[in-house]
Amino acid sequence: MKKIIVATDFSTCAHNAMDYALAIAKVMHVEVCAIHAIGSTEGVNNNILNALYIEDYYNIKRQALKDWANSFLANESFKDIPVSTVCEVGSVSTVISKYIETNPIELLVMGTMGATGINGIFGSNANTMVSKTKTPTLVVPLKSKFSMKPVITLATNFSAVLSPEDIHILNELIKATKVHKLNILNIIEGSAGWQTNEAGEESLKKLIHTADLEFNYITESNATEGIMNFVISNKTDILC
């Protein structure tokens, strides 16, 4: 059975991301694994005595992670979802990448404080993982809650190639939530003349077969602002 993994540092953001991941796991019938990276110098502080007992420190962190993950199962909605934990020493990207290499992962979920606009919305760890891994990564803003009938928008310039992993999880999410329509958004920067991209539309129709595609072409001077305005105006829940 495939898994959703949730990166956690035990923060409020991570707590919200775990809630979001469990809600997705419930509709997609997959497992959830909470993963935590212990910094290589964490618990040592250049103290020889501390170094002698470092394994005890690691075990305390591993147990804390298990307790944290299990606390979510007190929610009646999540009690039947299989939840596991992984707590290893290393950087966040290294620990997550190593786990992904040996496990069938459907989706990586990470929390973020959120920001105005898209530039800067990801923290450094989320930015690293998005650029480093081929695993589809869902970045969940602090106040975001999963909708059982989400409005999903895919922003594209039609030239970027979606990976098989991206297409798979998007189709699976649409199917699991029984969404009937997927918004396809293309921002045309500037006021120059333009026309619909029929070849791009046909290509996406062949890849995304679980919902009707509604193509939206919007002229804006700035692509980021155009995307954010569309997200607000049509109440998008998930932006791809």
C-alpha positions as a Markdown table, in Angstrom:
| # | Residue | x | y | z |
|---|---|---|---|---|
| 1 | Met | 0.0 | 0.0 | 0.0 |
| 2 | Lys | 1.4 | 3.4 | -0.9 |
| 3 | Lys | 1.9 | 6.1 | 1.7 |
| 4 | Ile | 1.7 | 9.8 | 2.3 |
| 5 | Ile | 4.7 | 11.1 | 4.2 |
| 6 | Val | 4.5 | 14.2 | 6.4 |
| 7 | Ala | 7.6 | 16.1 | 7.4 |
| 8 | Thr | 7.3 | 17.4 | 10.9 |
| 9 | Asp | 9.3 | 19.6 | 13.3 |
| 10 | Phe | 6.5 | 19.4 | 15.8 |
| 11 | Ser | 5.4 | 23.0 | 15.0 |
| 12 | Thr | 1.9 | 24.3 | 14.5 |
| 13 | Cys | 2.5 | 24.2 | 10.8 |
| 14 | Ala | 3.5 | 20.6 | 10.9 |
| 15 | His | 0.4 | 19.8 | 13.1 |
| 16 | Asn | -1.8 | 21.4 | 10.4 |
| 17 | Ala | 0.0 | 19.5 | 7.6 |
| 18 | Met | -0.5 | 16.2 | 9.5 |
| 19 | Asp | -4.3 | 16.9 | 9.8 |
| 20 | Tyr | -4.4 | 17.7 | 6.1 |
| 21 | Ala | -2.5 | 14.6 | 5.2 |
| 22 | Leu | -4.7 | 12.3 | 7.3 |
| 23 | Ala | -7.8 | 13.8 | 5.7 |
| 24 | Ile | -6.4 | 13.0 | 2.2 |
| 25 | Ala | -5.3 | 9.6 | 3.4 |
| 26 | Lys | -8.9 | 8.8 | 4.5 |
| 27 | Val | -10.4 | 9.5 | 1.1 |
| 28 | Met | -7.5 | 7.9 | -0.8 |
| 29 | His | -7.2 | 4.8 | 1.5 |
| 30 | Val | -3.5 | 5.1 | 1.9 |
| 31 | Glu | -1.1 | 5.0 | 4.9 |
| 32 | Val | 0.5 | 8.0 | 6.6 |
| 33 | Cys | 4.1 | 8.2 | 7.8 |
| 34 | Ala | 5.3 | 11.1 | 10.0 |
| 35 | Ile | 9.0 | 11.7 | 9.4 |
| 36 | His | 11.4 | 13.8 | 11.5 |
| 37 | Ala | 15.0 | 14.7 | 10.9 |
| 38 | Ile | 17.3 | 15.1 | 13.9 |
| 39 | Gly | 20.1 | 17.5 | 13.2 |
| 40 | Ser | 23.6 | 15.9 | 13.2 |
| 41 | Thr | 24.8 | 18.1 | 16.2 |
| 42 | Glu | 21.4 | 18.2 | 17.9 |
| 43 | Gly | 21.6 | 16.9 | 21.5 |
| 44 | Val | 25.4 | 17.0 | 21.6 |
| 45 | Asn | 26.2 | 20.7 | 21.9 |
| 46 | Asn | 30.0 | 19.9 | 21.8 |
| 47 | Asn | 29.8 | 18.3 | 25.2 |
| 48 | Ile | 31.6 | 15.0 | 25.6 |
| 49 | Leu | 29.3 | 13.8 | 28.3 |
| 50 | Asn | 26.2 | 14.5 | 26.2 |
| 51 | Ala | 27.9 | 12.6 | 23.3 |
| 52 | Leu | 28.1 | 9.5 | 25.4 |
| 53 | Tyr | 24.4 | 9.4 | 25.9 |
| 54 | Ile | 23.4 | 10.6 | 22.4 |
| 55 | Glu | 21.6 | 7.4 | 21.6 |
| 56 | Asp | 19.4 | 7.9 | 24.6 |
| 57 | Tyr | 18.6 | 11.3 | 23.2 |
| 58 | Tyr | 17.7 | 9.9 | 19.8 |
| 59 | Asn | 15.4 | 7.3 | 21.4 |
| 60 | Ile | 13.6 | 10.0 | 23.3 |
| 61 | Lys | 13.0 | 11.9 | 20.1 |
| 62 | Arg | 11.8 | 8.8 | 18.3 |
| 63 | Gln | 9.3 | 8.1 | 21.1 |
| 64 | Ala | 8.2 | 11.8 | 21.0 |
| 65 | Leu | 7.5 | 11.4 | 17.3 |
| 66 | Lys | 5.4 | 8.3 | 17.9 |
| 67 | Asp | 3.5 | 10.0 | 20.6 |
| 68 | Trp | 2.9 | 13.0 | 18.4 |
| 69 | Ala | 1.7 | 10.9 | 15.5 |
| 70 | Asn | -0.5 | 8.7 | 17.6 |
| 71 | Ser | -2.2 | 11.8 | 19.2 |
| 72 | Phe | -4.0 | 12.4 | 15.9 |
| 73 | Leu | -5.6 | 9.0 | 16.1 |
| 74 | Ala | -7.7 | 10.3 | 19.0 |
| 75 | Asn | -9.8 | 12.0 | 16.3 |
| 76 | Glu | -12.6 | 9.6 | 15.4 |
| 77 | Ser | -12.2 | 10.3 | 11.7 |
| 78 | Phe | -8.6 | 9.2 | 11.6 |
| 79 | Lys | -8.5 | 6.2 | 14.0 |
| 80 | Asp | -8.5 | 3.6 | 11.3 |
| 81 | Ile | -5.7 | 5.1 | 9.2 |
| 82 | Pro | -2.4 | 3.2 | 9.5 |
| 83 | Val | 0.2 | 5.6 | 10.8 |
| 84 | Ser | 3.9 | 5.0 | 11.2 |
| 85 | Thr | 6.9 | 7.1 | 12.1 |
| 86 | Val | 10.5 | 7.5 | 10.9 |
| 87 | Cys | 13.0 | 9.5 | 13.0 |
| 88 | Glu | 16.6 | 9.6 | 11.6 |
| 89 | Val | 19.7 | 11.8 | 12.0 |
| 90 | Gly | 20.5 | 14.1 | 9.1 |
| 91 | Ser | 19.2 | 17.1 | 7.2 |
| 92 | Val | 15.5 | 17.2 | 6.4 |
| 93 | Ser | 16.1 | 16.6 | 2.6 |
| 94 | Thr | 18.5 | 13.8 | 3.2 |
| 95 | Val | 16.3 | 11.9 | 5.6 |
| 96 | Ile | 13.2 | 12.3 | 3.4 |
| 97 | Ser | 15.0 | 11.4 | 0.2 |
| 98 | Lys | 16.5 | 8.3 | 1.7 |
| 99 | Tyr | 13.1 | 7.1 | 2.9 |
| 100 | Ile | 11.5 | 7.8 | -0.5 |
| 101 | Glu | 14.2 | 5.7 | -2.2 |
| 102 | Thr | 13.1 | 2.6 | -0.4 |
| 103 | Asn | 9.3 | 3.1 | 0.0 |
| 104 | Pro | 6.3 | 3.5 | -2.3 |
| 105 | Ile | 5.4 | 7.1 | -1.7 |
| 106 | Glu | 2.3 | 8.7 | -3.2 |
| 107 | Leu | 2.7 | 12.2 | -1.8 |
| 108 | Leu | 5.0 | 14.3 | 0.4 |
| 109 | Val | 3.2 | 16.8 | 2.6 |
| 110 | Met | 4.9 | 19.8 | 4.3 |
| 111 | Gly | 3.6 | 22.7 | 6.2 |
| 112 | Thr | 4.3 | 26.4 | 5.8 |
| 113 | Met | 3.5 | 29.6 | 7.6 |
| 114 | Gly | 2.1 | 31.0 | 4.3 |
| 115 | Ala | 2.8 | 34.3 | 2.6 |
| 116 | Thr | 1.2 | 36.9 | 0.4 |
| 117 | Gly | 1.8 | 35.8 | -3.2 |
| 118 | Ile | 3.6 | 32.7 | -4.5 |
| 119 | Asn | 7.2 | 33.9 | -4.4 |
| 120 | Gly | 8.4 | 33.2 | -0.9 |
| 121 | Ile | 5.5 | 31.1 | 0.1 |
| 122 | Phe | 7.7 | 28.0 | 0.7 |
| 123 | Gly | 10.2 | 27.7 | 3.6 |
| 124 | Ser | 13.7 | 26.6 | 2.8 |
| 125 | Asn | 13.0 | 22.9 | 3.5 |
| 126 | Ala | 9.9 | 22.9 | 1.2 |
| 127 | Asn | 11.8 | 24.7 | -1.5 |
| 128 | Thr | 14.6 | 22.1 | -1.3 |
| 129 | Met | 12.3 | 19.2 | -1.5 |
| 130 | Val | 10.3 | 20.6 | -4.4 |
| 131 | Ser | 13.5 | 21.0 | -6.4 |
| 132 | Lys | 15.2 | 17.8 | -5.3 |
| 133 | Thr | 12.6 | 15.1 | -5.4 |
| 134 | Lys | 10.4 | 13.7 | -8.1 |
| 135 | Thr | 7.7 | 12.8 | -5.5 |
| 136 | Pro | 4.7 | 15.1 | -5.8 |
| 137 | Thr | 4.9 | 17.6 | -2.9 |
| 138 | Leu | 1.9 | 19.3 | -1.3 |
| 139 | Val | 2.8 | 22.5 | 0.7 |
| 140 | Val | 0.0 | 23.3 | 3.2 |
| 141 | Pro | -0.4 | 26.9 | 4.5 |
| 142 | Leu | -1.0 | 27.2 | 8.2 |
| 143 | Lys | -4.7 | 28.0 | 8.0 |
| 144 | Ser | -5.5 | 25.6 | 5.1 |
| 145 | Lys | -8.0 | 22.8 | 5.8 |
| 146 | Phe | -8.8 | 19.9 | 3.5 |
| 147 | Ser | -12.1 | 20.1 | 1.6 |
| 148 | Met | -14.0 | 16.9 | 0.8 |
| 149 | Lys | -15.0 | 18.6 | -2.5 |
| 150 | Pro | -12.0 | 20.7 | -3.3 |
| 151 | Val | -11.8 | 23.2 | -6.1 |
| 152 | Ile | -8.5 | 22.3 | -7.8 |
| 153 | Thr | -6.6 | 24.6 | -10.2 |
| 154 | Leu | -3.7 | 23.7 | -12.4 |
| 155 | Ala | -1.7 | 26.7 | -13.5 |
| 156 | Thr | 0.4 | 26.0 | -16.6 |
| 157 | Asn | 2.1 | 27.7 | -19.5 |
| 158 | Phe | 1.5 | 24.5 | -21.5 |
| 159 | Ser | 5.3 | 24.1 | -22.1 |
| 160 | Ala | 6.2 | 22.6 | -18.7 |
| 161 | Val | 6.2 | 18.8 | -18.7 |
| 162 | Leu | 4.2 | 17.2 | -16.0 |
| 163 | Ser | 5.9 | 14.0 | -14.6 |
| 164 | Pro | 4.1 | 10.7 | -14.6 |
| 165 | Glu | 4.1 | 10.9 | -10.7 |
| 166 | Asp | 2.4 | 14.3 | -10.9 |
| 167 | Ile | -0.2 | 13.1 | -13.3 |
| 168 | His | -0.9 | 10.0 | -11.3 |
| 169 | Ile | -1.5 | 11.7 | -7.9 |
| 170 | Leu | -3.6 | 14.4 | -9.6 |
| 171 | Asn | -5.8 | 11.8 | -11.2 |
| 172 | Glu | -6.0 | 9.8 | -8.0 |
| 173 | Leu | -6.9 | 12.8 | -5.9 |
| 174 | Ile | -9.6 | 13.9 | -8.4 |
| 175 | Lys | -11.1 | 10.4 | -8.4 |
| 176 | Ala | -11.0 | 10.0 | -4.7 |
| 177 | Thr | -12.7 | 13.3 | -4.0 |
| 178 | Lys | -15.2 | 12.9 | -6.9 |
| 179 | Val | -14.3 | 16.3 | -8.3 |
| 180 | His | -16.1 | 16.8 | -11.6 |
| 181 | Lys | -14.1 | 19.8 | -12.9 |
| 182 | Leu | -10.4 | 20.8 | -13.0 |
| 183 | Asn | -9.6 | 24.4 | -13.7 |
| 184 | Ile | -6.7 | 24.9 | -16.1 |
| 185 | Leu | -5.2 | 28.4 | -15.8 |
| 186 | Asn | -3.0 | 30.0 | -18.3 |
| 187 | Ile | -1.7 | 33.5 | -17.6 |
| 188 | Ile | -0.8 | 35.6 | -20.6 |
| 189 | Glu | 1.6 | 38.3 | -19.4 |
| 190 | Gly | 1.3 | 41.7 | -21.1 |
| 191 | Ser | -1.4 | 43.0 | -23.5 |
| 192 | Ala | -0.1 | 41.4 | -26.7 |
| 193 | Gly | -2.5 | 39.5 | -28.8 |
| 194 | Trp | -3.0 | 35.8 | -28.0 |
| 195 | Gln | -5.0 | 32.8 | -28.8 |
| 196 | Thr | -6.1 | 29.6 | -27.1 |
| 197 | Asn | -3.5 | 26.8 | -27.1 |
| 198 | Glu | -5.4 | 24.0 | -28.7 |
| 199 | Ala | -2.4 | 21.6 | -28.8 |
| 200 | Gly | -1.8 | 22.2 | -25.1 |
| 201 | Glu | -5.4 | 21.6 | -24.3 |
| 202 | Glu | -5.6 | 18.3 | -26.2 |
| 203 | Ser | -2.4 | 17.1 | -24.5 |
| 204 | Leu | -3.7 | 17.8 | -21.0 |
| 205 | Lys | -7.0 | 16.1 | -21.9 |
| 206 | Lys | -5.1 | 12.9 | -22.7 |
| 207 | Leu | -3.2 | 13.0 | -19.4 |
| 208 | Ile | -6.0 | 14.1 | -17.0 |
| 209 | His | -9.0 | 11.8 | -17.6 |
| 210 | Thr | -10.8 | 11.9 | -14.3 |
| 211 | Ala | -12.5 | 15.2 | -14.6 |
| 212 | Asp | -13.7 | 17.7 | -17.2 |
| 213 | Leu | -11.1 | 20.4 | -17.9 |
| 214 | Glu | -12.2 | 24.0 | -17.9 |
| 215 | Phe | -9.6 | 26.2 | -19.6 |
| 216 | Asn | -9.1 | 29.7 | -18.4 |
| 217 | Tyr | -7.0 | 32.3 | -20.2 |
| 218 | Ile | -6.3 | 35.5 | -18.3 |
| 219 | Thr | -4.2 | 38.5 | -19.3 |
| 220 | Glu | -2.2 | 40.0 | -16.5 |
| 221 | Ser | 1.0 | 42.1 | -16.3 |
| 222 | Asn | 2.4 | 39.7 | -13.7 |
| 223 | Ala | 1.9 | 35.9 | -13.7 |
| 224 | Thr | 2.0 | 35.5 | -9.9 |
| 225 | Glu | -0.6 | 38.2 | -9.4 |
| 226 | Gly | -2.8 | 36.7 | -12.0 |
| 227 | Ile | -2.6 | 33.2 | -10.4 |
| 228 | Met | -3.4 | 34.6 | -7.0 |
| 229 | Asn | -6.3 | 36.7 | -8.2 |
| 230 | Phe | -7.8 | 33.6 | -9.9 |
| 231 | Val | -7.3 | 31.5 | -6.8 |
| 232 | Ile | -9.2 | 34.1 | -4.7 |
| 233 | Ser | -11.9 | 34.7 | -7.2 |
| 234 | Asn | -12.8 | 31.0 | -7.8 |
| 235 | Lys | -12.1 | 29.9 | -4.2 |
| 236 | Thr | -9.4 | 27.4 | -5.2 |
| 237 | Asp | -8.6 | 24.9 | -2.4 |
| 238 | Ile | -5.6 | 23.2 | -4.1 |
| 239 | Leu | -3.3 | 25.0 | -6.5 |
| 240 | Cys | -1.0 | 22.9 | -8.7 |
